[in-house]
Amino acid sequence: MSTNTAPQAAPETTPKTKSWFARHKFLTGLLVVVVFIAVATQLGGEDTAGTNAGGDQPSVSEDSAATAGIGDSVADGKFEFTVTKVETGVETIGASFLREKAQGQYVLVHVNVENVGDEAQYLSATDQYLYDADGREYSADDTAWTAMENNPLMEQINPGNSVKGIVVFDIPKNVEPTQIELHDSMFSGGVTVRLAK
């Protein structure tokens, strides 16, 4: 007596495939960092950054920070800023071989900075921005800044400590600066101080 048994088919096994994110761990990590930076920049640059909805000229709102002037103290993040003096029409900065000549005119904004936070914070002059009456934004001139002696606006400040320094801008000769936007870091919202009388 013969039994006709058909060979049983082996159960299909499909290899388990890892997700794209699991297979590309480096790219996934890089993507997470990019998204984090984008979100931090967006959150730091909303209305608190001192710009209007069009992103042009800093808006002067009713709060004290936006209407602060020379001699007033304003806080952004861990730093409290006080603009004490503004010099315009400066043609050169520095001495001897470190001397730098302005393309237009140097504007020197004298500022006191106190760390009012509970940990050390790095202060950079290049995170500060100057505006004119037409809403044009000017970046700090780090080359001119380095030509100045004893200018501490690029260092770490411990809690409770304060420094005095000068932020230097190179703007056209016929332009009057009207506002400065001060930041405790490149991601902070910033505070605006009026420079015009």
Backbone torsions as a table, in degrees:
resi	resn	phi	psi	omega
1	MET	NA	123.3	-177.8
2	SER	-108.3	136.5	177.1
3	THR	-103.0	127.0	-178.6
4	ASN	-96.0	96.0	-178.6
5	THR	-107.1	122.6	178.4
6	ALA	-76.3	141.1	178.8
7	PRO	-62.0	135.0	-179.5
8	GLN	-76.9	136.1	-179.9
9	ALA	-73.9	136.2	178.6
10	ALA	-67.2	137.1	179.8
11	PRO	-58.9	137.4	-179.0
12	GLU	-70.2	132.0	176.8
13	THR	-119.9	120.6	177.7
14	THR	-99.7	129.6	-178.3
15	PRO	-64.1	138.0	178.7
16	LYS	-73.4	124.1	179.0
17	THR	-102.9	137.7	178.8
18	LYS	-77.5	154.7	177.7
19	SER	-66.9	163.2	-179.5
20	TRP	-58.1	-39.3	-177.8
21	PHE	-66.5	-37.3	179.5
22	ALA	-70.6	-34.2	-179.3
23	ARG	-77.2	-23.1	-177.3
24	HIS	-121.4	66.4	-175.0
25	LYS	-61.8	-41.1	-178.9
26	PHE	-63.9	-46.8	-179.9
27	LEU	-65.2	-35.9	177.8
28	THR	-63.6	-45.2	177.9
29	GLY	-61.3	-41.9	178.4
30	LEU	-63.4	-41.2	178.6
31	LEU	-62.8	-40.7	178.9
32	VAL	-62.0	-43.3	-179.8
33	VAL	-63.6	-43.4	-179.6
34	VAL	-62.9	-44.1	179.4
35	VAL	-63.5	-41.5	179.8
36	PHE	-61.3	-45.5	179.9
37	ILE	-63.4	-41.8	-179.9
38	ALA	-62.6	-43.0	-179.9
39	VAL	-67.0	-43.3	179.9
40	ALA	-63.1	-40.4	178.7
41	THR	-66.0	-41.5	-179.9
42	GLN	-65.6	-43.4	-179.8
43	LEU	-68.0	-37.6	179.8
44	GLY	-74.7	-19.1	-174.1
45	GLY	-108.4	16.5	178.7
46	GLU	-77.3	-153.0	-171.9
47	ASP	-54.0	-29.2	-178.5
48	THR	-68.5	-11.5	-180.0
49	ALA	-76.0	-6.5	175.5
50	GLY	88.1	13.8	178.1
51	THR	-110.1	155.5	178.6
52	ASN	-83.7	-178.7	-174.8
53	ALA	-61.8	-29.7	-180.0
54	GLY	-79.2	-11.1	178.3
55	GLY	76.7	15.1	-176.1
56	ASP	-91.7	-95.4	-174.8
57	GLN	-87.4	142.1	176.6
58	PRO	-58.5	135.6	-179.3
59	SER	-88.9	143.9	177.0
60	VAL	-100.8	104.8	-178.4
61	SER	-91.9	-175.7	-176.3
62	GLU	-81.6	-12.3	-176.9
63	ASP	-73.5	161.5	-172.5
64	SER	-66.4	-31.5	-178.0
65	ALA	-64.2	-41.3	-176.3
66	ALA	-74.8	-23.6	-178.2
67	THR	-103.9	9.9	179.4
68	ALA	-68.7	149.4	178.7
69	GLY	-126.4	-169.2	179.6
70	ILE	-61.7	130.9	-178.7
71	GLY	95.8	-14.9	178.1
72	ASP	-87.3	146.0	177.0
73	SER	-95.7	132.5	178.2
74	VAL	-133.5	146.6	-176.2
75	ALA	-114.4	141.1	171.7
76	ASP	-139.7	117.1	-178.4
77	GLY	60.7	-126.4	-176.9
78	LYS	-87.0	-5.4	-175.2
79	PHE	-110.8	142.4	170.1
80	GLU	-110.8	124.3	-176.0
81	PHE	-107.6	143.0	171.3
82	THR	-136.1	111.7	175.0
83	VAL	-78.0	124.1	-175.0
84	THR	-105.6	-22.1	-174.4
85	LYS	-166.8	150.2	175.9
86	VAL	-132.4	127.9	175.8
87	GLU	-112.8	131.2	176.8
88	THR	-119.7	165.5	175.9
89	GLY	73.9	19.0	179.2
90	VAL	-80.5	127.7	-175.1
91	GLU	-91.3	-37.6	-178.2
92	THR	-135.2	156.0	178.6
93	ILE	-136.5	144.1	176.1
94	GLY	94.8	171.4	-178.6
95	ALA	-122.0	150.8	176.7
96	SER	47.7	-124.3	-173.3
97	PHE	-73.6	-12.6	177.3
98	LEU	-89.4	-0.2	-175.6
99	ARG	-62.4	134.1	177.3
100	GLU	-119.3	137.6	179.5
101	LYS	-107.4	134.9	-177.6
102	ALA	-71.0	146.2	170.6
103	GLN	-68.1	-40.2	176.6
104	GLY	-119.7	-91.5	174.2
105	GLN	-139.8	146.0	172.2
106	TYR	-85.4	137.8	170.5
107	VAL	-113.2	123.8	-178.2
108	LEU	-107.9	115.2	178.7
109	VAL	-104.5	111.2	179.7
110	HIS	-83.3	130.5	-175.2
111	VAL	-143.4	140.1	170.8
112	ASN	-98.6	135.6	-178.9
113	VAL	-128.0	123.2	177.5
114	GLU	-117.4	135.6	175.5
115	ASN	-82.7	108.1	180.0
116	VAL	-99.4	7.8	179.2
117	GLY	-87.1	-166.5	-178.7
118	ASP	-114.9	13.7	174.6
119	GLU	-152.2	163.2	-177.7
120	ALA	-63.5	147.4	179.5
121	GLN	-139.4	137.9	179.6
122	TYR	-85.4	128.6	179.4
123	LEU	-106.7	130.7	178.5
124	SER	-125.1	131.7	177.2
125	ALA	-64.0	-26.9	-176.1
126	THR	-75.9	-4.2	175.6
127	ASP	-91.4	5.2	-177.0
128	GLN	-106.3	145.6	-174.7
129	TYR	-133.3	141.4	179.5
130	LEU	-109.1	146.7	179.9
131	TYR	-129.8	150.0	173.4
132	ASP	-106.9	-176.4	-175.2
133	ALA	-65.6	-22.7	178.5
134	ASP	-89.0	4.1	178.3
135	GLY	82.1	9.6	178.1
136	ARG	-73.8	139.1	-175.6
137	GLU	-101.8	134.3	178.7
138	TYR	-120.3	134.1	177.4
139	SER	-87.0	155.4	177.5
140	ALA	-66.8	147.5	179.8
141	ASP	-95.0	98.7	-176.2
142	ASP	-72.7	-23.4	176.7
143	THR	-68.3	-45.4	177.7
144	ALA	-66.0	-36.5	179.6
145	TRP	-60.1	-43.3	-177.9
146	THR	-68.9	-20.4	178.9
147	ALA	-76.3	-15.0	-178.6
148	MET	-86.9	140.0	178.6
149	GLU	-83.7	144.6	174.9
150	ASN	54.8	44.4	177.1
151	ASN	-109.7	104.2	-169.2
152	PRO	-85.8	11.4	-172.8
153	LEU	-78.9	50.8	168.6
154	MET	-164.0	63.7	-176.4
155	GLU	-154.0	172.5	179.2
156	GLN	-88.6	134.6	180.0
157	ILE	-117.1	126.5	179.5
158	ASN	-80.1	158.9	-179.9
159	PRO	-55.5	134.7	178.7
160	GLY	85.9	-16.6	179.2
161	ASN	-86.4	156.9	176.7
162	SER	-138.9	154.2	178.2
163	VAL	-132.3	157.1	173.3
164	LYS	-114.8	134.0	-179.4
165	GLY	-153.9	-178.4	-178.3
166	ILE	-130.5	127.9	173.5
167	VAL	-97.4	129.1	-174.1
168	VAL	-109.6	133.6	176.9
169	PHE	-127.0	143.8	175.8
170	ASP	-110.4	107.6	-176.2
171	ILE	-126.0	165.6	180.0
172	PRO	-59.0	151.2	-175.3
173	LYS	-61.3	-35.8	-174.5
174	ASN	-89.7	12.3	-176.0
175	VAL	-104.7	136.6	174.7
176	GLU	-103.8	125.3	176.1
177	PRO	-71.3	138.9	-178.7
178	THR	-113.8	-30.3	-176.7
179	GLN	-146.9	153.2	170.2
180	ILE	-125.5	139.0	177.6
181	GLU	-107.8	118.9	-173.4
182	LEU	-107.8	136.2	-175.4
183	HIS	-130.1	144.8	173.3
184	ASP	-84.7	-14.9	174.3
185	SER	-162.2	173.0	-179.3
186	MET	-69.2	-15.8	-178.7
187	PHE	-100.9	-2.6	-175.1
188	SER	-81.4	163.1	-179.2
189	GLY	-70.4	-33.6	179.1
190	GLY	87.3	158.4	175.6
191	VAL	-130.7	146.8	-175.4
192	THR	-107.5	135.8	177.1
193	VAL	-124.0	129.4	178.0
194	ARG	-73.7	135.1	177.1
195	LEU	-106.7	-23.7	179.7
196	ALA	-80.3	149.4	-179.9
197	LYS	-80.3	NA	NA
